[in-house]
Amino acid sequence: MDYIKVKDKDNLVRDTYSNGIINTDYENYKKYVDSYNQKMSETQKIKDLQTEVSSIKEDLTEIKDLLKKFLT
């Protein structure tokens, strides 16, 4: 495969076969991927917490209803 440097971009090259642009700066790419994975992990934790809170609310509602039935 042959690569041609992209004008005014030190870390980018064009693959002459596929005509695609390739980033040759592995360190910055690795930082980006790590940052993306961190954000996705945090997003998943928030979704899990929301699901858990919703479940707890449902349980509390059920307990309240059972207490009301028991007391009447």
N, C-alpha and C positions, 0 to 999 in steps of 0.2 A: 504494500500500500504506500502511496505517495501522499505527502501532506504539503500544503501550501500555507504559509503564515497568513493570518488575517490582518489586514492593514490596520494599524493603530491599536491592535490588541495583542499584547505580548503572550497571553496564556491561551490563545485560541488558534486552532489550525483547521484547515478545510481538508477533508478526505477527498481526494480526486476521484475515487471510485464511486462512492455513494453521494458525494457532494454535501455531506453532512459536516456540521461544525463540531469540533471536539475540544473540550476544555482540558488543557494539559496541567493545570494547577491542582494536583491531587490534594494538597493540604487544605486549601480552601473548600474543595469539594467535600472532603471528609468532615470539616467543620459544619458545612451546610447539612450534610446527612445526619450528623449527631444532633444538631439543633432541631431538625425536622422530627427525628425520632423522639426527642425530649418533649416537644410540643404534642405529638401524638399520644405519648404516654400520659401526659398531664390531662389531655382531653378525655382519654379513656377513664382515668381516675375520677374525673368530674362526672362522667356519665354513670359510672358505677355507684358513686355516692348519691346521685339523684335517684337512681333505681332503688337503692337501699332506703333512702328517706321516704320514698313513696310507699315502699313495702311496710315500713314502720308506721306510717300514717294509717294505712289500711288496717294494720293489726290493732292500733289504738282505737280506731273507730269500732272495730268488732268487739273489743274488750268493753268499751263504753256501752254498746248496745246490749251485751250480755249482762253487764251490771244493772242497767236500767230494767231489764226483764227480771232479774233476780230480786231487785228491790220493790218491784210492783206486785 
